[in-house]
């Protein structure tokens, strides 16, 4: 492994090596889930899930969404943005490419608008 590897790439690989982070990505790829639901499905404590969610959000691998329950209370759910992870190894170095999906129409509109306003 190259010693000059991009710290962001190394952090993503390390995160994907974590069993709870992978479980959160898998479970939240099916549907948006609360941290409590993720804790149940991933057989993890809520503090563990919250720590992993924060790390996953820092690397743009999950997105947070606000939901409204029938009683009018707001709560957060999380949805996977990862579509594909590709690791290439060549000439003694590796690179990682993460393909992210747009989670909702607002995301698509924002990216389209940003693309139009860039020089």
PyMOL commands that set and color helices and strands:
alter all, ss='L'
color gray80, all
select helices_A, chain A and resi 7-16+19-30+35-42+46-58+105-117
alter helices_A, ss='H'
color red, helices_A
select strands_A, chain A and resi 62-68+74-80+82-90+93-100
alter strands_A, ss='S'
color yellow, strands_A
deselect
rebuild
show_as cartoon
